Amino acid sequence: MKTLIISLLNNRHGNLVPPEDAYAVKGGVVCVADGITRDPLIDPDWRGVDTEEALRHYPNPSPAAEAARFCCQTFVNSQAGTALKRLKQANTAIASLNERLSVII
């Protein structure tokens, strides 16, 4: 089986934020994950700040990107029989990752 993968960068703010989406393919198993966009590392009330200026303070590397990659790798490497079981394993793995990251942040 051939797999065609096309990945496009953020064309609006891609120069200011790291890519946060991930994919993985192993055999006939495919997983795609959208990293959840984070807030810039500035005052939480950044309504008066220009978007491009705020994004200059975006976390890089992004924990959202790491979680998306972790999800995809866990899903495609799982030996569980169903997609739902693979997804539950990936979710549990991401919860563990988030616990480790919350200690760092």
ZIQUIBEL-V938703 format. One record per residue. D_CENTER is the distance of its C-alpha to the mean C-alpha in Angstrom with 1 decimal. Layout:
BEGIN
D_CENTER
D_CENTER
END
This chain:
BEGIN
26.6
25.0
21.4
20.7
17.2
16.8
13.8
14.6
13.5
13.6
17.4
18.1
16.3
14.6
17.1
16.1
12.4
10.1
8.1
4.5
5.0
6.2
9.5
12.2
15.9
18.6
22.0
21.9
18.5
15.5
12.1
9.6
6.3
5.4
2.8
6.1
8.2
10.2
13.9
15.7
17.4
20.7
23.1
21.4
24.1
23.3
25.0
27.6
25.2
24.6
21.0
21.0
22.4
19.9
17.0
18.8
17.8
14.1
12.4
12.2
10.8
7.9
7.1
4.0
3.3
5.5
4.7
3.0
5.9
8.0
8.0
9.2
11.5
12.9
13.6
15.4
17.2
18.4
22.1
22.2
24.2
22.4
19.0
19.3
20.0
17.1
14.7
16.6
16.2
12.4
12.5
15.0
13.2
10.2
13.1
14.7
11.9
11.8
15.6
15.7
13.5
15.7
18.7
17.5
16.7
END
